[in-house]
């Protein structure tokens, strides 16, 4: 069911890899709600993924860009505004990758060159996206920018490794840039902390199945699905949330506010 919440709005979706991706689900929902889209991902991800299927389903062009590369981002924003014939109303930054996790390096024995790459891809890239948009005056007043984070930015999840540091930095960037962009152009900048979700990226975390089952048992409403995330993201892009900015928004079935559930206590007894 469509509510036309994004009718007339135009946005960029970063990070759709396949139909498991939160970005993929969000792109479909944004299109369903009336938005026009540009899809973007790194060139290597475009070769690995199935983004052309999404492009066809959403009538959106695909413009490749390495989010760590300022030249690529400048080109992306120029071509996007040319395609739309004007400015942009929303952006989803759904980008993250840990080289150390891929290499099996524990948090206590990181390769720090890998760590810098992780921070650049997973967090600093968000600043780069915002900075290019800011410098080009690419976003309309009351535009909305969202990045994906996780509660490991606030609490320890041992196997989340250096990504926890990256998400902490990501959330700080959202607050700091949200202040400056709000003053400049009423632009909103938020992060959404989603339940563990079975995506290509999420499933790469060690012990993911047990992790997901625990979160389900600890969430009064259960884990939020990818489709539910897309619904929530649409509301943050819409005009219904115009005064929400610089926030880390938990979309996790109540997990983040729950100390323990009776279900977990019973299992421990």
TORDRENDO-218539 format. One record per residue: x, y, z of N, C-alpha, C in turn; residue in one letter. Coordinates in pm, 1 decimal, decimal comma. Atoms other than C-alpha are relative to their C-alpha. Layout:
BEGIN
        npx        npy        npz       capx       capy       capz        cpx        cpy        cpz   residu
          X          Y          Z          X          Y          Z          X          Y          Z        A
...
***
This chain:
BEGIN
        npx        npy        npz       capx       capy       capz        cpx        cpy        cpz   residu
       84,2     -120,5        0,0        0,0        0,0        0,0       87,4      125,1        0,0        X
      -77,7     -123,3        9,8      138,9      339,1     -101,5      -76,7      117,5       59,1        X
       58,3     -121,4      -57,7       78,2      664,9       84,8       47,6      125,3      -72,8        X
      -57,4     -113,4       74,9      264,9      885,3     -168,6       79,7       94,0       88,9        X
      -75,8      -82,0      -94,8      487,5     1004,6      114,6      117,5       71,8      -65,7        X
     -116,2      -59,7       64,9      771,4     1081,7     -126,7      -32,6       50,3     -140,9        X
       40,6      -46,9      132,2      572,2     1203,8     -424,9       72,8      130,0      -34,1        X
      -72,2     -118,3       44,7      781,6     1454,7     -618,3      140,5       12,6       54,1        X
     -134,9       -9,0      -58,4     1097,5     1386,1     -416,8       99,1      -82,7      -80,5        X
     -107,0       61,6       77,2     1430,2     1283,9     -564,7      115,0      -34,2       93,7        X
     -104,3       39,9      -93,5     1705,0     1088,5     -393,9      105,5      -91,7      -58,7        X
     -109,5       90,8       32,5     2029,8      894,3     -410,8        0,8     -113,0      102,5        X
      -13,7      116,3      -86,7     2051,8      542,1     -268,4      137,7      -61,4      -24,3        X
     -131,3       63,8        6,7     2405,9      419,9     -196,6       -7,8     -140,6       59,4        X
      -28,5      126,2      -67,2     2489,7       56,8     -134,8      -89,9     -117,7      -29,3        X
       85,0      114,8       32,5     2224,2     -166,1     -293,0       83,2     -104,7      -74,6        X
      -82,4      105,9       59,7     2405,1     -492,9     -367,5      -86,0     -109,7      -62,1        X
       91,9      103,0       49,3     2129,0     -753,7     -401,4     -131,8       13,7       75,9        X
      133,4      -17,8      -57,1     1770,9     -813,1     -294,6       -7,7      -26,8      149,4        X
       -6,7       10,1     -145,4     1883,1     -886,0       63,6       36,5      133,6       64,6        X
      -53,7     -124,7      -54,2     2026,6     -535,9      103,2     -109,2       91,0       55,0        X
       91,0     -101,0      -54,0     1856,2     -280,4      324,1      -18,2      113,1     -100,8        X
        9,1     -106,9      100,4     1937,0      -24,2       54,6      -90,8      -40,6     -115,3        X
       84,4       51,5      109,2     1766,2     -242,2     -209,0     -147,4       11,0       38,8        X
      138,4       -6,0      -49,0     1448,6     -274,7        0,1      -47,2      144,8        9,8        X
       36,5     -140,0      -16,3     1453,5       98,0       71,1      -24,0       66,5     -135,1        X
       19,6      -55,8      134,3     1492,9      188,0     -295,4     -136,6      -38,5      -55,5        X
      131,1       45,2       48,5     1188,5      -20,9     -384,6     -113,6       73,5       70,1        X
      105,0      -67,2      -76,9      984,2      136,9     -105,6       -7,0      148,4      -35,6        X
       -1,3     -141,5       39,3     1092,6      491,6     -198,3      -69,2       18,6     -135,1        X
       62,8       -6,2      132,7      991,4      427,4     -559,0     -150,7      -21,1       11,6        X
      142,5       26,7      -21,8      658,9      282,8     -443,9      -71,6      121,9       57,6        X
       58,7     -118,0      -63,4      601,6      600,5     -240,5       11,9      125,5      -85,6        X
        4,9     -110,8       94,2      650,8      820,9     -546,6      130,4       69,9      -30,1        X
     -128,1      -67,3       19,3     1021,8      908,7     -540,9       64,9      -36,9     -133,1        X
      -91,5       27,9      110,2     1260,6      935,0     -834,1      137,2      -25,9       59,5        X
     -124,5       44,9      -61,1     1595,4      767,9     -770,6      118,1        2,4      -95,0        X
     -126,8       35,2       62,2     1958,4      749,0     -867,5       64,0     -103,7       91,5        X
      -66,7      105,0      -76,6     2138,3      431,4     -756,9      149,8       11,1      -19,0        X
     -145,0       -8,4        9,9     2507,2      429,1     -676,0       65,8     -104,8       89,3        X
      -82,6       90,9      -78,9     2768,5      184,8     -554,1      140,1        4,8      -58,0        X
     -137,1        4,7       49,0     3140,0      123,6     -590,1        7,5      -86,6     -125,2        X
      -10,7       78,2      123,3     3249,0      -10,6     -929,9       11,6     -150,1       23,5        X
      -14,9      143,4      -26,9     3353,1     -345,3     -778,4     -131,7      -60,7       47,0        X
      129,8       48,4      -47,2     3014,6     -378,3     -605,7      -99,9       -9,0     -115,2        X
       88,4        4,8      116,0     2837,6     -300,4     -932,0       24,6     -126,8      -81,9        X
      -31,7      122,1       73,7     3020,0     -592,1    -1093,0      -46,3     -124,0       75,6        X
       36,9      115,3      -82,3     2941,7     -827,2     -802,0     -150,8      -13,2       17,6        X
      141,0        0,8      -36,2     2580,3     -729,3     -746,7      -93,6      -15,1     -117,6        X
      105,4       17,4       99,7     2256,0     -732,8     -936,8      -77,5      130,1      -17,3        X
       66,5     -129,3      -12,2     2183,7     -362,1     -930,0      -80,4       37,2     -124,4        X
       76,0      -33,2      121,5     2062,9     -346,7    -1289,7     -145,5      -45,3       10,5        X
      137,3       45,2      -23,7     1756,4     -547,0    -1182,1      -77,0      104,8       79,7        X
       62,4     -103,5      -81,8     1682,7     -283,1     -918,9      -22,3      126,1      -82,7        X
       12,2     -118,5       85,2     1745,2       -4,5    -1168,5     -121,3      -11,2      -91,7        X
      114,3       21,5       87,5     1488,7     -156,4    -1402,5     -131,3        9,0       77,9        X
      122,1        1,1      -81,5     1236,0     -205,1    -1122,3      -38,6      138,8       49,1        X
       26,1     -133,3      -54,5     1270,2      156,4    -1005,4       17,2      110,6     -104,1        X
      -18,7      -97,3      108,4     1332,1      325,2    -1342,9      107,4      102,8       35,9        X
     -106,4      -87,7      -50,2     1656,7      463,9    -1201,4      130,8      -24,6      -72,8        X
     -133,9       19,8       54,7     1996,1      525,7    -1360,4       96,2      -46,7      108,8        X
     -106,8       42,8      -90,3     2302,3      365,6    -1201,5      123,6       83,1      -31,6        X
     -120,9      -81,1       17,3     2596,6      599,7    -1149,9      102,6      -50,5      101,3        X
     -101,1       55,7      -88,4     2902,8      426,0    -1009,1       81,5      108,3       67,9        X
      -86,2      -93,6      -73,2     3106,2      602,3     -741,7       63,8      -71,7      118,0        X
      -70,8       43,0     -120,3     3370,0      503,7     -489,2      -20,7      110,5      103,6        X
       34,8     -104,5      -97,6     3243,3      688,1     -179,0      120,0       54,5       75,0        X
     -119,8      -54,8      -62,8     3599,7      735,4      -55,9       74,3       94,7      -92,9        X
      -70,2      -78,0      102,9     3695,6      920,5     -374,6      -78,0      128,1      -29,8        X
       69,5     -127,8       16,0     3606,7     1290,0     -389,9      -31,7       30,6     -146,2        X
       25,5      -23,1      143,5     3638,1     1304,1     -769,1     -123,6      -77,6      -44,4        X
      117,5       81,1       33,6     3387,7     1019,5     -802,3     -127,5       62,0       56,0        X
      118,7      -57,4      -63,1     3147,8     1187,7     -560,8      -42,0      130,3      -68,4        X
       33,5     -122,5       73,9     3169,3     1520,8     -739,5      -69,2      -33,3     -131,9        X
       60,9       43,3      126,2     3090,7     1344,9    -1066,4     -141,2      -53,7       23,2        X
      131,4       56,8      -31,5     2801,4     1156,6     -904,1     -103,4      109,2       23,9        X
       96,4     -106,0      -30,6     2635,6     1470,7     -768,7      -29,0       86,1     -122,8        X
       23,0      -77,8      122,4     2685,3     1661,1    -1093,9      -96,2      -73,0      -93,8        X
       84,2       76,7       91,8     2530,9     1382,7    -1300,4     -140,3      -20,6       56,7        X
      131,2       19,3      -62,5     2250,8     1327,3    -1048,1      -85,3      124,9      -15,6        X
       77,3     -124,0       13,8     2144,7     1693,1    -1049,5      -35,2       27,2     -146,3        X
       31,1      -13,2      142,2     2167,0     1693,6    -1428,5     -117,2      -91,9      -36,6        X
      108,2       95,2       27,6     1944,8     1383,9    -1440,6     -132,9       49,3       55,5        X
      123,1      -45,4      -64,0     1690,1     1528,4    -1198,2      -43,8      138,8      -48,7        X
       30,8     -136,9       39,3     1708,2     1878,0    -1343,9      -13,7       91,7      119,6        X
        6,8      -81,6     -120,9     1759,5     2019,2     -997,4       62,0      -70,5      118,8        X
      -62,6       48,0     -122,6     1848,7     1947,8     -638,2      -62,6     -130,5       49,7        X
       30,3      132,8      -53,4     1812,4     1634,5     -425,7      -72,7       15,9      133,6        X
       81,0       -7,4     -122,3     1567,1     1564,8     -141,2       40,3      -99,8      107,5        X
      -40,4       96,1     -103,1     1714,2     1259,5       31,2      116,3      -84,9      -49,5        X
     -114,5       87,8       27,6     2019,9     1035,8       50,8        0,3     -111,8      103,1        X
      -26,2      111,7      -90,5     2069,0      689,2      199,7      143,9      -45,3      -19,0        X
     -138,2       49,8       -1,9     2426,8      599,5      291,9       -3,1     -137,7       66,2        X
        3,0      137,6      -49,5     2425,1      220,6      325,6      129,9      -66,8      -43,1        X
     -134,2       40,0       42,8     2797,6      157,8      302,2       81,0      -41,8      121,9        X
      -85,7       43,6     -109,8     3026,8      -42,0      528,3       77,7     -124,4      -38,6        X
      -81,9      116,7       28,8     3312,5     -288,8      505,6      120,4       -1,1       92,8        X
     -116,2       15,7      -87,3     3575,0     -420,5      747,7      100,0      -93,9      -63,7        X
     -104,2       83,5       58,8     3896,9     -546,3      595,1       50,1     -101,1      102,5        X
      -48,6       91,6     -103,6     4008,2     -695,7      927,3      -95,5     -116,3       23,7        X
       96,1      109,1      -14,9     3685,8     -894,7      962,4       14,2      -97,2     -116,0        X
      -16,3       86,5      117,4     3730,6    -1026,1      610,1      125,8      -85,3       10,7        X
     -126,9       71,8      -13,0     4086,4    -1127,2      694,4        5,4      -86,4      125,1        X
        3,0       81,4     -121,6     3985,8    -1286,6     1026,5       86,5       52,3      112,2        X
      -83,1      -57,4     -105,2     4190,5    -1048,7     1240,9      -85,5       41,5      119,9        X
       78,2      -39,9     -117,8     4058,0    -1014,4     1599,8       24,7      146,0       37,7        X
      -10,8     -141,6      -37,3     4002,2     -671,1     1754,8      130,4       30,6       72,0        X
     -122,9      -21,9      -77,8     4306,8     -714,4     1979,6      126,2      -13,3      -84,4        X
     -117,3       14,3       87,6     4534,6     -775,6     1680,3      -32,8       52,9     -139,7        X
       37,2      -59,9      127,8     4416,5     -539,2     1408,5      121,6       33,1      -84,4        X
      -91,5      -63,6       93,9     4613,1     -454,2     1101,4      -48,5      144,5      -12,9        X
       49,2     -137,6       -9,8     4595,5      -77,0     1141,2      -10,7       69,6     -135,6        X
       22,4      -51,7      135,1     4635,1       -3,3      773,4     -137,8      -43,1      -49,4        X
      134,8       47,3       32,9     4326,1     -217,8      719,4     -104,6       80,8       75,7        X
       95,7      -74,0      -82,5     4155,9      -33,7     1004,4      -27,5      138,4      -60,2        X
       20,0     -131,6       60,9     4212,8      303,8      837,2      -88,0      -10,7     -123,9        X
       83,9       21,3      118,3     4057,2      163,3      520,5     -144,8      -22,6       41,5        X
      135,0       24,5      -52,0     3758,4       38,7      721,0      -66,5      130,0       42,4        X
       55,9     -127,7      -46,3     3708,8      379,1      883,0      -32,3       91,2     -117,8        X
       23,5      -85,1      117,0     3736,9      553,7      547,1     -126,2      -43,3      -73,9        X
      115,6       50,1       74,4     3482,1      329,3      374,5     -128,6       13,8       81,8        X
      121,1       16,7      -80,2     3238,9      289,0      663,5      -45,9      125,3       72,1        X
       37,3     -119,5      -76,0     3242,4      632,9      826,4       41,7      129,8      -68,0        X
      -48,1     -125,4       58,9     3460,5      902,4      670,7      -67,6       25,2     -134,8        X
       70,5      -16,3      127,0     3285,9      837,3      339,2     -131,1       76,0       17,6        X
      123,9      -72,9      -26,5     2968,2      971,3      499,5       27,8      150,3        6,0        X
      -40,4     -141,0       -3,5     3148,0     1299,3      572,5       28,0       49,3     -141,9        X
      -33,0      -39,5      137,1     3274,6     1306,0      213,4     -125,8       23,4      -82,4        X
      127,5      -16,8       70,7     2924,4     1257,6       73,5      -66,5      130,5       41,7        X
       63,6     -121,9      -50,6     2787,7     1534,1      295,9       77,5      124,2      -41,8        X
      -81,4     -116,7       35,4     3078,3     1766,0      222,0      -18,6       38,4     -146,7        X
       20,8      -30,0      142,7     3037,5     1735,6     -155,2     -138,8       60,8      -20,5        X
      135,6      -54,5       11,8     2661,9     1792,0     -123,8       -6,0      142,9       52,8        X
       -2,4     -131,6      -63,9     2725,5     2091,2      104,0       65,7      103,3      -91,5        X
      -75,1      -93,0       84,3     2982,2     2250,3     -126,7      -72,4       30,7     -130,4        X
       72,0      -19,4      125,9     2765,1     2203,6     -434,4     -140,3       55,8       21,5        X
      136,5      -41,3      -31,6     2449,2     2320,1     -255,9      -98,7      -91,0      -72,5        X
       72,6       99,3       78,4     2301,4     1997,8     -392,3     -132,7      -42,3       62,5        X
      120,0       47,9      -68,2     2025,9     1940,6     -134,4     -101,6      112,4       19,1        X
      108,3      -95,2      -25,0     1691,2     2115,6     -114,4      -16,2       27,7      148,7        X
       37,7      -24,3     -139,1     1572,7     2278,7      205,9      -86,3     -114,6       50,2        X
       71,8      108,1      -66,9     1436,7     2017,2      448,2       31,0     -137,9      -59,4        X
      -44,3      131,4       46,7     1619,5     1739,8      264,6       38,6      -87,2      119,2        X
      -27,4       95,4     -107,5     1690,7     1427,1      468,9      109,1      -97,1      -42,7        X
     -111,5       90,6       26,3     2012,9     1225,4      485,9        5,1     -103,2      111,9        X
       -1,4      109,6      -97,0     2028,7      885,5      658,1      119,3      -90,0      -27,1        X
     -105,4      101,2        9,8     2320,7      652,2      729,0      -34,3     -116,2       92,3        X
       26,2      119,5      -79,4     2302,7      297,2      861,7      108,6      -20,6      104,4        X
      -94,2       24,6     -108,4     2462,3      228,4     1199,3      -42,3     -125,6       74,7        X
       38,0      113,9      -83,8     2444,5      -34,0     1473,2       32,1       30,7      145,4        X
      -12,5      -27,1     -142,6     2416,2      -40,3     1852,5      139,1      -33,3       54,9        X
     -138,4       25,9      -40,7     2773,9     -171,0     1870,6       80,5      128,5       12,8        X
      -64,6     -129,7      -22,0     2865,8      197,9     1855,2       -7,2       41,3      146,8        X
       16,9      -35,9     -140,7     2742,4      222,1     2217,6       32,1     -114,3       97,3        X
      -18,7      115,7      -88,0     2775,1     -132,2     2356,8       91,8     -100,9      -67,3        X
      -98,9       92,9       53,7     3033,5     -406,9     2318,6      -66,8     -124,2      -60,4        X
       34,9      123,4       68,7     2966,2     -681,0     2063,5      131,9      -54,5      -54,3        X
     -140,1       36,0       27,1     3300,2     -866,4     2053,5       31,8      -29,5     -145,8        X
      -31,7       39,2      136,9     3277,2    -1007,2     1702,5      -33,8      107,2     -102,8        X
       24,9     -110,2       92,6     3162,6     -677,2     1551,7      128,6       75,5      -32,9        X
     -136,2      -41,1       32,2     3529,5     -587,1     1571,8       11,4      151,2      -22,3        X
      -27,9     -141,6       24,0     3653,7     -254,0     1430,7     -119,0       75,1      -58,9        X
      118,8      -67,7       51,9     3314,8     -185,3     1272,2      -68,9       79,3      110,4        X
       57,5      -75,7     -110,6     3204,1      -72,1     1619,2       62,5      139,5        6,7        X
      -67,9     -129,9        1,6     3465,4      205,1     1603,8      -49,0       84,3     -118,1        X
       46,8      -71,4      119,0     3353,0      295,2     1253,1     -140,4       56,1       20,6        X
      137,0      -47,2      -22,8     2987,4      320,4     1356,6       -2,1      113,9      101,9        X
       -8,5     -111,1      -94,7     3081,5      542,3     1651,8       37,7      129,0      -71,2        X
      -41,2     -117,4       77,9     3257,8      779,0     1414,1     -112,2       45,1      -92,7        X
      111,7      -32,3       89,4     2967,7      762,4     1169,0     -106,1       82,2       72,8        X
      103,0      -70,2      -75,5     2721,3      872,2     1438,3       46,4      139,8       40,9        X
      -53,9     -132,0      -33,2     2949,1     1158,4     1542,6       -5,9       93,7     -120,2        X
        6,9      -80,3      122,6     2968,2     1279,3     1182,5     -142,8       46,6      -24,8        X
      140,3      -37,3       20,6     2588,1     1274,9     1160,2      -39,5      115,7       90,5        X
       32,3     -109,9      -92,0     2559,4     1495,2     1468,4       68,9      129,7      -42,6        X
      -76,3     -121,1       29,3     2833,4     1737,8     1370,7      -41,5       63,0     -132,5        X
       39,6      -54,9      129,1     2739,2     1772,8     1004,6     -146,2       40,8        2,3        X
      140,9      -35,8      -12,8     2372,9     1777,3     1098,9      -18,8      139,8       54,1        X
        4,8     -136,6      -54,5     2436,0     2093,0     1300,4       25,1      102,9     -110,3        X
      -37,7      -98,1      101,9     2608,8     2275,7     1016,6      -98,8        3,2     -116,4        X
       92,4        5,3      113,3     2368,8     2156,1      746,0     -138,3       51,1       39,4        X
      127,5      -54,1      -46,8     2067,5     2242,0      957,7       -1,3      151,3       -3,7        X
      -10,4     -145,5        1,4     2185,1     2598,6      995,7        4,8       53,1     -142,8        X
      -16,7      -47,3      137,7     2281,2     2629,8      629,8     -129,4      -10,8      -80,4        X
      105,5       25,2       97,2     1976,9     2479,8      463,3     -113,7      -85,6       52,9        X
      106,9       81,1      -60,2     1741,3     2307,0      709,7        9,1     -147,3      -36,5        X
      -16,7      141,0       36,7     1886,0     1971,9      599,1       11,7      -83,9      126,2        X
       -0,5       92,3     -113,9     1829,3     1681,4      840,4      101,3     -111,4      -24,9        X
      -98,4      107,8       10,2     2104,4     1426,0      908,6      -16,7      -92,5      121,0        X
       23,0       97,3     -106,6     2032,8     1110,9     1109,5       65,8     -133,4      -33,1        X
      -39,2      138,8       20,2     2153,3      754,9     1158,9     -111,7      -89,3       51,2        X
       97,3       99,4      -45,5     1930,5      448,9     1195,4       75,7     -125,1       41,9        X
      -60,0      121,3      -54,4     2039,9      160,1     1415,7     -101,6     -112,3      -11,7        X
       93,3      106,0       35,6     1866,8     -146,3     1273,3       28,1     -127,8       79,2        X
      -18,9      135,4      -52,3     1810,7     -489,8     1426,2       99,4      -75,9      -87,3        X
      -81,1       84,9       88,2     2058,3     -753,2     1305,8      -88,9      -56,9     -109,2        X
       81,2       35,9      115,7     1933,0     -833,5      957,0       84,0      -85,9      -93,7        X
      -74,9       94,9       82,0     2030,9    -1115,6      725,8       28,8       58,2     -138,0        X
      -48,0      -55,8      126,3     2208,8     -916,4      456,5      134,6      -62,4      -32,3        X
     -131,3       52,0       37,3     2526,6    -1003,3      269,5      106,4       48,9       96,2        X
      -99,0      -56,6      -92,3     2725,0     -768,7      495,0      -18,8      -54,7      140,8        X
       25,8       44,0     -136,2     2556,1     -868,0      822,1       37,0     -144,9       22,7        X
      -26,6      142,7      -15,0     2592,7    -1239,3      761,8      149,5      -31,6        5,4        X
     -143,9       21,1       -4,8     2969,4    -1193,9      735,5       59,4       12,9      138,5        X
      -48,9      -14,1     -136,8     2997,8    -1121,3     1108,6        0,7     -137,4       67,3        X
      -14,4      129,6      -67,0     3123,1    -1422,2     1309,4     -113,7      -22,0       99,9        X
      104,5       34,4      -95,3     2848,1    -1599,0     1504,1     -131,1       70,9      -25,0        X
      115,5      -84,2       29,6     2575,1    -1406,4     1321,8     -132,1      -66,4       37,8        X
      127,2       67,2      -28,1     2302,5    -1669,4     1364,1      -35,3        7,0      148,3        X
       24,0       -7,9     -143,9     2341,7    -1686,9     1742,6      -29,5      142,2       44,4        X
       16,5     -142,4      -25,4     2365,6    -1310,3     1753,7     -142,4       45,3      -34,0        X
      133,8      -37,3       45,9     2040,6    -1271,8     1558,4     -107,0      -62,4       90,3        X
       95,7       67,4      -87,3     1858,5    -1527,3     1774,9       -5,6       66,0      137,4        X
       -3,2      -68,1     -128,5     1971,3    -1350,8     2092,6      -76,4      131,9       -6,9        X
       69,8     -128,0       15,2     1848,6    -1014,3     1963,3     -150,7      -21,2       -8,0        X
      142,3       32,3        9,1     1513,6    -1173,9     1878,3      -58,4      -26,3      139,3        X
       46,0       33,0     -135,3     1484,1    -1307,7     2234,6        2,0      121,2       92,9        X
      -14,4     -119,3      -84,1     1582,7     -968,7     2378,9      -86,2      117,6      -45,5        X
       80,4     -109,3       55,4     1342,9     -759,7     2170,4     -147,7      -25,9       24,7        X
      142,3       22,1      -27,0      985,1     -723,3     2299,6      -84,5      -16,3     -126,3        X
       74,9       10,3      124,4      861,8     -679,8     1941,1       65,3      -95,2     -100,1        X
      -75,9       81,2       95,0     1115,7     -912,2     1783,6       87,0       87,5      -88,7        X
      -88,4      -73,4       89,9     1378,9     -814,7     1530,2      -78,7       68,0     -111,6        X
       60,6      -71,5      112,8     1277,6     -552,1     1275,4       53,4      -57,3     -130,4        X
      -39,5       56,9      128,3     1282,0     -689,7      922,6       56,6      107,2      -93,5        X
      -51,5      -91,9      101,7     1447,3     -535,5      616,9     -113,2       81,8      -61,0        X
      114,6      -73,0       55,5     1105,1     -443,7      478,6      -49,5      106,9       97,4        X
       41,0      -98,0     -100,6     1013,9     -272,2      805,6       99,3      115,5        6,7        X
     -100,4     -106,8        6,1     1342,8      -80,7      788,6      -30,5       96,0     -114,1        X
       29,3      -83,9      116,4     1250,1       43,3      442,6     -118,0       92,5       29,0        X
      115,2      -82,9      -37,6      913,6      165,1      573,7       43,1      115,3       91,0        X
      -44,6     -101,9      -95,9     1083,3      348,9      859,7       85,4      106,3      -68,9        X
      -87,8      -93,1       70,2     1344,8      502,1      633,4      -81,4       98,4      -83,6        X
       87,4      -87,9       78,2     1072,5      639,9      407,7      -58,3      110,2       87,2        X
       56,5     -104,0      -87,1      916,7      820,0      704,1      104,8      105,6       36,6        X
     -106,9      -96,5      -32,5     1253,8      980,7      785,4       33,9       85,4     -121,5        X
      -18,8      -79,8      121,3     1286,9     1094,3      424,3     -117,9       93,9      -25,7        X
      122,1      -73,2       31,7      932,9     1230,9      424,4      -10,6      131,1       77,8        X
       23,5     -126,2      -69,0      798,6     1568,4      535,9      -66,9      -18,8      136,4        X
       63,4       26,1     -129,9      633,3     1400,7      836,9       99,2        7,2      114,8        X
     -103,3       -1,6     -105,0      965,0     1409,7     1026,0       96,0      117,5      -20,1        X
      -83,3     -114,0       38,6     1092,5     1754,3      929,9       88,4       53,4      111,5        X
      -79,0      -55,8     -109,9     1225,3     1838,9     1277,6       82,0     -105,9       73,2        X
      -85,7      104,2      -56,3     1412,8     1515,6     1343,8      137,0        9,7      -66,7        X
     -135,0       -9,4       55,3     1785,3     1569,9     1299,9      103,9      -23,5      108,6        X
     -113,9       23,4      -88,7     2122,6     1481,7     1454,5      -27,7     -111,5      100,8        X
       39,4      107,1      -90,5     1965,9     1170,8     1608,3       52,2     -135,6      -48,5        X
      -18,7      140,9       30,7     2062,6      806,2     1626,8     -131,2      -69,2       34,4        X
      136,4       51,5      -14,6     1726,0      636,9     1576,2        3,0     -152,8        2,8        X
       -1,7      145,4      -14,2     1686,9      281,3     1704,9     -124,5      -61,4      -62,5        X
      108,8       73,2       65,7     1476,1       55,9     1483,9       26,8     -148,2       25,2        X
      -49,1      131,9      -44,4     1517,6     -268,1     1673,6      -97,7      -76,5       88,3        X
       98,5       74,1      -76,7     1193,9     -387,7     1830,0        8,4       18,3      150,2        X
      -15,0      -27,1     -143,3     1288,6     -239,7     2167,2      126,3      -56,3       61,4        X
     -123,5       61,9      -48,9     1621,1     -422,8     2197,1       87,9       98,5       77,1        X
      -93,6      -97,8      -56,9     1819,7     -107,4     2276,4      -41,8       49,9      137,3        X
       48,7      -48,0     -129,8     1602,1      -26,4     2579,7      -30,7     -114,1       97,2        X
       34,0      115,6      -81,8     1569,1     -377,8     2721,0      122,9      -53,5       72,2        X
     -109,7       57,1      -78,2     1792,3     -496,4     3005,0        3,1     -151,4      -11,5        X
       12,3      144,4       14,0     1667,5     -854,3     2996,8     -147,1      -32,6      -21,1        X
      138,2       45,1       16,3     1354,4    -1042,2     2893,4      -21,5     -128,3       80,1        X
       30,0      121,7      -73,4     1177,5    -1322,6     3078,5       43,5     -123,2      -78,2        X
      -42,5      111,3       85,0     1252,7    -1549,4     2783,3      146,5      -32,6       21,2        X
     -144,2       20,7      -20,0     1627,2    -1499,2     2831,8       26,3      -49,7      142,3        X
      -17,4       44,2     -138,2     1599,2    -1536,1     3211,8      -34,2     -148,4       12,8        X
       41,8      139,6       -6,6     1414,4    -1864,4     3169,5      105,2      -94,2      -59,9        X
     -104,5       82,4       61,9     1686,8    -1996,2     2940,5      123,5      -12,3       88,8        X
     -119,2       -0,7      -85,8     1954,6    -1905,3     3195,0      -24,3      -75,5      131,0        X
       33,7       58,0     -130,3     1770,0    -2054,3     3492,8       35,4     -149,2        3,3        X
***
